[in-house]
Amino acid sequence: MKKLMAVFKRCLLGAVIGIVCGSASALFLFGLEFVTDAQSSNGWLLWFLPFGGALISFIYLKAGRGADRGNNLIIEQIYERKGTIPLRMAPLVLIGTWTTHLFGGSAGREGTAVQMGGSLSEWVGERLKLDHGTRQILLICGISGGFGSIFGTPLAGALFSLELLVFTSLSFRAALPSLIASYVGHYTALTWGVTHAHYKIGLLPMLQLGTIGKVAAAAIAFGLAARVFTMIVRRLKALLSRLLPHPALRSFAGGWIIIALVAITDTREYLGLGLPLLEQSFSEAAAPSAFALKGLFTAVTLSAGFQGGEVTPLFVIGASLGSALSKLLLLTAPFLAAIGMAAVFSSAANTPLAGVVMGIELFGIEAAPYLLAGCGIAYLFSGHSGIYSSQRKGKIKSFIYRK
């Protein structure tokens, strides 16, 4: 009976975290839509990108107190409880991400949702004076509630939070509360009026050996794209940190690099979330350079210290790469765009199962065999590291990439 009451308590807390995360995601998405429309309608705002980035980095430096570590701080707190996650992380990342998108930085939204979820769940745990283990579970619920509500994929959100921790014993205790938090967060966001974009995979090819072989070939490219992206972000961040130790100067310089890239490419389609490019990838074959340029814009933005996430840009990178490969592999653009969208994200995040489930939620159960092949093979070819430096690697990758 005592164990049953403990499970009920954790589930109830998961529901509370879901409401909090769903509401925070709704606020964030409404503001994000507003600043994105403002940026699209007022191109001159791009000239303020260096100044906006420098201001946010300066605020983080003076008032962040560890919040600048973002998702990695939350992961570290779940693994080894050695401190606390400041409540200030939520408003800082919210305003910081809005600023990034208002002035044209290339970033995503998952990082913001996860950090708000983690910060707010920590605050709830402190207010209720919960024990160490329960607060760790709440942090996992914060990740799932944030992820599930921001993308409208609650089952993938729950699995993402657990797979991110490589399914530890703590993950299994958090499984049910995490699932509840993700679904409650998702429906809370919908209740607030949030809508999510939907992309159609189109007519699926016949499930035969030749098709699986083509998907496998594309998956290798998806895994290598994820590997190159994480390597560039890591090395560029190290280079900029060495050349410009002050965070505000680093963001200031990064803003000017983005402006220079816009001038060189003579296009703004790689700014912001990149959703128009994502939509285009599902309607026609994308240009072969599109995925690389979106990756470059995003790598510069994140390496320079701008706030946001990696996941939505990874969606765009994967979808545009898959769309571009469709002509070469004689498959439809929407089909390979869908597989690439799930595979590049999940291999870069080291969460292949979450990628498969997200793909099923978005494109239907009929796509499951192709998603399994795409995400699984991409994961194996994506290298030892990922977008979260504090994440511990699973046994498969630790065996293949011995480090």
MOZI-V81894 format. One line per field, one symbol per residue. burial: I if it has 16 or more other C-alpha atoms within 10 Angstrom, else O. Layout:
burial: ???
This chain:
burial: OOOOOOIOOIIOIIIIIIIIIIIIIIOIIOIIOOIIOIIIOOOOOIOIIIIIIIIIIIOIIOOIOOIIOIIIIIIIIIIOOOOOIIIIIIOIIIIIIIIIIIIIIIIIIIIIIIIIIIIIIIIIIOOOOOOOOIIIIIIIIIIIIIIIIIIIIIIIIIIIIIIIIIOOOIIOOIIIIIIIIIIIIIIIIIOOOIOOOOIOIOOOOOOOOOIIOIIIIIIIIIIIIIIIIIIIIIOIIOOIIOOIOOIIIIIIIIIIIIIOIIOOOOOIIIIIIIIOIIIIIIIIIIOOOIIIIIIIIIIIIIIIIIIIIIIIIIIIIIIIIIIIIIOOIOIIIIIIIIIIIIIIIIIIIIIIIIIIIIIIIIIOOOIIOIIIIIIIIIIIIIIIIIIIOIIIIIOOIOOOOOO
